[in-house]
Amino acid sequence: MDAFNPNPPKWTEQAVHALQFCCPTCGASAYKAQRVWINRRAPVMSEDYQQKWQEFYQCECNTVWWAWSSDRPPSAFKRRDNEEF
């Protein structure tokens, strides 16, 4: 997988911007993606001075889409502040 390659893979050229953080064609989650590439060479600064970047996904249905990293929903695996080991 070329997620952290500094150069964009050819397959990202056909990407469409997804307004929801899922495939705009079939609604599949980013977890179902066949390919992933994160554009870390061109971060953007948000209104609250946080960096965000484009994340590109190729879905199982072959749709290539991208969304901002800041639009990614919280992970179900992330530990809450009040949880203990």
Secondary structure, 3 states (H helix, E strand, C coil): CCCCCCCCCHHHHHCEECCCCCCCCCCCCHHHCCEEEEEEEEEEECCCCCEEEEEEEECCCCCEEEEEHHHCCCCCCCCCCCCCC
